[in-house]
Structure formats: structure tokens, C-alpha cells
């Protein structure tokens, strides 16, 4: 039970930092790219417009990609 609570808290703070601070309009794109990479969103581009939501950390964004603002990326497990 304690582990679940800790996992939820870690996820909550990750989401707040990644999807609020990093996706803010006042953060420069170079800093946003750095934050995303540190938080597990593997990106080769710095052209990610503000307001994007990343609901997981198993995301790879290739070089030359442009992501417009307010895009939503949610990672869900594959059901077999």
C-alpha cells in the first residue's frame, strides 16, 4: 500500500513538472527539450510547442519533427 502511494506521488510530481513547467509558454524550447529528455521523453527535436501533454515516458520523437501546441500523447499498455 505504501509503495502504491509513493508511485502515485512520483507520477503526480512528474506530470506536474513535465506537463506544466516544461510545457509552459515562458520556457525556451532548448530548455523544454532538456527537461523532456531528463524526464524520459526521448526527443531529438526542440520544436515542441507549448501546452503539450505527455502521459508516459516511453516516447521517442525523431529529429526534424515538429509538434504543434496542445497535443496529447498518452501511452497505454498493449493488451494481448
PyMOL commands that set and color helices and strands:
alter all, ss='L'
color gray80, all
select helices_A, chain A and resi 2-21+29-38
alter helices_A, ss='H'
color red, helices_A
select strands_A, chain A and resi 41-43+53-54+59-61+72-73
alter strands_A, ss='S'
color yellow, strands_A
deselect
rebuild
show_as cartoon
